[in-house]
Amino acid sequence: MNEQEIDLWKRLQQVADEKHDGHLTIMKFTTNWRIAFFTPVEREQVEEMAVGGSFAEAALKALSD
């Protein structure tokens, strides 16, 4: 992980703790990353997650929602 990714990881944890009862889900697929402040239990919920071609891109989208 580079410094930007470490900072994003810390920010995601902070938001999860402060606003979402600690819930944070990070998923990596072959072609993208998905991040959300909930635990998806159905496939449709995975589609609702912030998505990006990299961890940083997905994290920034999740943090901006």
Kinemage of the C-alpha trace (Angstrom):
@kinemage 1
@onewidth
@group {chain A} dominant
@subgroup {mainchain}
@vectorlist {calphas} color= white
{ca met a 1} P 0.000 0.000 0.000
{ca asn a 2} L 1.181 3.485 -0.743
{ca glu a 3} L 0.698 6.503 1.544
{ca gln a 4} L -2.526 7.617 -0.176
{ca glu a 5} L -4.066 4.168 0.229
{ca ile a 6} L -3.062 4.015 3.890
{ca asp a 7} L -4.672 7.414 4.483
{ca leu a 8} L -7.849 6.310 2.690
{ca trp a 9} L -7.949 3.101 4.752
{ca lys a 10} L -7.730 5.137 7.965
{ca arg a 11} L -10.464 7.523 6.769
{ca leu a 12} L -12.745 4.614 5.823
{ca gln a 13} L -12.300 3.084 9.278
{ca gln a 14} L -13.003 6.412 10.967
{ca val a 15} L -16.214 6.994 8.992
{ca ala a 16} L -17.313 3.403 9.600
{ca asp a 17} L -16.782 3.788 13.341
{ca glu a 18} L -18.333 7.242 13.640
{ca lys a 19} L -21.310 6.936 11.296
{ca his a 20} L -22.026 3.284 10.509
{ca asp a 21} L -21.612 1.345 13.751
{ca gly a 22} L -18.249 0.082 12.514
{ca his a 23} L -19.570 -1.534 9.322
{ca leu a 24} L -17.143 -1.501 6.397
{ca thr a 25} L -17.020 -3.924 3.487
{ca ile a 26} L -14.201 -3.943 0.928
{ca met a 27} L -14.328 -6.351 -1.993
{ca lys a 28} L -11.780 -6.872 -4.761
{ca phe a 29} L -12.800 -8.518 -8.000
{ca thr a 30} L -10.814 -9.254 -11.141
{ca thr a 31} L -11.724 -5.935 -12.764
{ca asn a 32} L -12.718 -3.603 -9.920
{ca trp a 33} L -13.018 -2.839 -6.222
{ca arg a 34} L -16.235 -2.227 -4.260
{ca ile a 35} L -16.572 -0.490 -0.906
{ca ala a 36} L -19.577 0.148 1.342
{ca phe a 37} L -20.469 0.964 4.912
{ca phe a 38} L -22.811 -2.031 5.149
{ca thr a 39} L -22.577 -5.788 4.746
{ca pro a 40} L -24.203 -6.895 1.499
{ca val a 41} L -26.350 -9.983 1.862
{ca glu a 42} L -27.812 -10.055 -1.652
{ca arg a 43} L -26.183 -9.669 -5.042
{ca glu a 44} L -28.178 -6.499 -5.725
{ca gln a 45} L -26.553 -4.858 -2.723
{ca val a 46} L -23.109 -5.448 -4.211
{ca glu a 47} L -24.246 -3.343 -7.167
{ca glu a 48} L -25.077 -0.501 -4.726
{ca met a 49} L -21.513 -0.350 -3.408
{ca ala a 50} L -19.047 2.350 -4.493
{ca val a 51} L -17.012 0.957 -7.365
{ca gly a 52} L -13.626 1.827 -8.833
{ca gly a 53} L -10.868 0.412 -10.950
{ca ser a 54} L -8.538 0.726 -7.958
{ca phe a 55} L -8.866 0.677 -4.181
{ca ala a 56} L -8.224 4.425 -4.067
{ca glu a 57} L -10.898 5.197 -6.665
{ca ala a 58} L -13.538 3.097 -4.887
{ca ala a 59} L -12.555 4.503 -1.467
{ca leu a 60} L -12.850 8.083 -2.652
{ca lys a 61} L -16.307 7.383 -4.069
{ca ala a 62} L -17.425 5.676 -0.842
{ca leu a 63} L -16.164 8.605 1.211
{ca ser a 64} L -17.899 11.153 -1.005
{ca asp a 65} L -21.357 9.544 -0.675
